[in-house]
Amino acid sequence: MSQDGAGIDLETSLGYLLKEASSALRAAMEEVLRPLGMSVTHYSCLELLAQRPGLSNSELARGAFVTRQSMNVLLQALERDGYVTRPTSAPVGRALPTRLTPRGRRSLEAATAAVRSVEVRMLSGLTDIEQADALRILRGMVAALRDTGSG
């Protein structure tokens, strides 16, 4: 319990532990991506585009958990450096669908291997059943927090 008894006990707070795990994961990912000239956001953007080609700036920002402005700056740099392409004008509406270039795919392969090594390390103490349980539990927590219709 906190000193005054009214706060959250950080030793037993699941929310605090999730934030600590998230921070540790991000730091470990940044450490393995830095030698590849990437940040976690850079990697996330490339991974999203590999799995869902043609996403817009807004969709990429949501998927990488950054602002649209931050994603736009990143996309401009990725386009300038030859990792992605975007049409000069929107085929429909205002969204400019983004696609990986061959250079972007090659870069992503190395980054994916590095990030996979971090995840393997993170999960190394868990059995397959515990990993499946963790996925189910975390998905349930996300769903509960995103369900604005109840509570």
SVG drawing of the C-alpha trace seen along z (x, -y; Angstrom):
<svg xmlns="http://www.w3.org/2000/svg" viewBox="-23 -17 48 43">
<polyline fill="none" stroke="black" stroke-width="0.4" points="0.0,0.0 1.2,-3.6 2.4,-5.5 -0.9,-7.4 -3.0,-4.3 -5.0,-6.0 -2.8,-5.3 -2.0,-2.3 0.4,0.3 3.0,0.4 4.3,3.8 0.9,5.4 -0.5,3.1 -0.9,5.1 -1.2,1.9 2.1,0.6 3.7,4.0 2.4,3.9 3.8,0.5 7.2,1.6 7.1,4.7 6.2,2.4 9.1,0.1 11.6,2.9 10.4,4.4 10.8,1.1 14.3,0.6 15.4,4.1 13.9,3.6 15.6,0.2 18.9,1.8 18.8,4.4 17.4,2.0 19.8,-0.8 22.7,0.9 20.4,1.4 19.7,-2.4 16.1,-1.9 13.9,-2.9 10.9,-0.9 8.5,-3.2 10.5,-2.8 10.4,1.0 6.7,1.0 5.9,-1.1 7.8,1.3 6.3,4.4 2.8,3.0 3.3,2.2 4.7,5.7 1.6,7.3 -0.9,4.7 0.4,3.0 -1.2,-0.3 -2.0,-1.6 -2.5,-5.3 -0.6,-7.7 -3.5,-7.6 -3.7,-3.8 0.0,-3.5 0.0,-6.0 -2.7,-4.1 -0.9,-0.8 2.5,-2.1 0.9,-4.0 2.2,-7.5 0.5,-10.7 -0.3,-11.3 2.2,-14.1 5.0,-11.9 4.1,-9.2 4.1,-11.7 7.6,-12.9 8.8,-9.3 7.1,-8.4 8.8,-11.4 12.2,-10.2 11.5,-6.6 10.4,-7.7 13.4,-10.0 15.7,-7.1 14.0,-4.6 12.3,-2.3 8.7,-3.1 6.9,-4.6 3.7,-6.7 1.8,-8.1 2.1,-11.8 -1.7,-12.2 -4.3,-10.2 -6.1,-7.6 -9.2,-8.0 -9.9,-10.7 -6.9,-12.2 -5.1,-9.1 -1.7,-8.3 -1.4,-4.5 2.2,-3.5 4.1,-0.5 7.5,1.1 10.2,1.0 12.7,3.9 15.1,1.9 12.4,1.6 11.8,5.3 15.5,6.2 15.8,3.8 12.7,5.3 14.1,8.8 17.1,7.9 15.0,5.9 12.4,8.7 15.1,11.2 16.5,8.8 13.0,8.1 12.2,11.8 15.3,12.5 14.0,10.0 10.6,11.7 12.2,15.1 14.3,13.8 11.2,12.3 9.2,15.5 12.1,17.9 10.9,18.6 7.3,19.5 5.9,22.8 3.8,22.9 0.7,23.1 1.8,20.1 2.5,18.1 -1.0,19.0 -2.6,18.0 -0.7,14.7 -1.9,13.9 -5.5,14.7 -5.3,12.7 -3.7,9.7 -6.2,9.7 -9.0,9.8 -7.6,6.8 -7.3,4.8 -10.8,5.7 -12.2,4.7 -10.5,1.3 -11.6,0.7 -15.2,1.7 -16.7,-1.7 -20.3,-0.3 -20.1,1.2 -19.2,-0.3"/>
</svg>
